Amino acid sequence: MTMAERQHSCTLCSNRTSTMHMLPKNPEFQIKWLQFIFGTMPQHYNSKLTFCSSHFEESDFFNFGEFSRGFTIKLLLKPGAVPLRQSTTSAHLYNVYYYGRRQESQV
């Protein structure tokens, strides 16, 4: 587990126990991830947003089988994977509002 994974919780559900994934560097996929979170492309956002594995499908990982059998401790996303599973927790609504508002106020 990297330092970033230990220090962050999921932007969508505040989970700290799953493998965490940062926004992709590829602009095309970064836009898709941000649209998933905010519903639209925000003008400002925190580039350090993190997401837990529970927001992805099993098929989005190279090593889901090994992970589920305990042979590895970190799930590895395939290139081009986009989160599809929304959170139903109130933490999600708070985090989306907080991170969106925080970035707007820094402009």
N, C-alpha and C positions, 0 to 999 in steps of 0.2 A: 504494500500500500504506500503510495507516495505521500509527501507532505501535504499536497493540495487535497488529497482524498481524506486525510485525517482531520483537517481543519474546517472543512465545509460541510454543510448539510444541504440536502436537496432543495432547490429553489421552489419546487412544486409542492412537496409534501413534508419538508423538514426532516426526512429520513437521514440518519447518519450511519446506518448499519450496512447498506448495500454498497456495491462498487459505484463510485461516482464518476461522472463523465463531464468534461468541460465542453463549452461551445466549440464546434468544429472551426478550423481556420478557413476552410473553403467557404467563400462568401455565399455561394448558391445554397449550401446546406445550412449555413448559419442563419440565413433568412428563413428557411423552413422551420428551424428549431424555434426561432423567435416568434414566428407566426403561430406556432403551436402553443406557446406560452401565453402570448398577449392577445392572440386573435387577429392581430394586424402587425405590420412591421413598425415598431416604435422608432421615434426619431432619436431617442437616447436610451441606452441600456448599459448595464454593468457587463463588461466583457468577461468577467470572472464567474458568471452564473454556472452552477453545477446541477447535475441531474442524476438521480439514482437509476439503477438498472430496472426498477419496477415500472418505468414509463416506456419501456421498449418491449417488443415482442421477442420471444425465444429465438426466432429465426434471424434476429438482428445481431446475434453474437456468433463469433467463430467457435467458441468453446463452451456453449451452454451444456452440452452433454457431460463434458469433463467436470464442469462446475457443479452440476446437480448431483454427480456421483462423488464429489469431494476430492477430485484429483487436482484442482486448482482453486485458488482463493479469490481470483479477480476475473470478472467477465470482460472479454475484449470485443468491442463493437466492430462490426464490419464497416468498411468505408461506405458512406452514403446512407447509413442508418439514421432514421428520424424518429424522435419519440412520438408515440401514438396514443398512449394510455394517459388520460387525464386523472388528476387526483380529485377525490371527492371531499377532501378535508378542508376545514376552514383555514388551515395553515397555507394552503395553496392560494386562496383568495387574498389573504393578508400579504403573502410574499410577492405576488404579482403586483399588488397595489404598492407595497413598500418599495420594491426595487424600481418600479416604474416612476413613482413620485420622487424617489431619492435622486435618480438620474436627471429628471427634469429640473430639480432645484440646483443641480451642480452646473447648469449651463449659464 
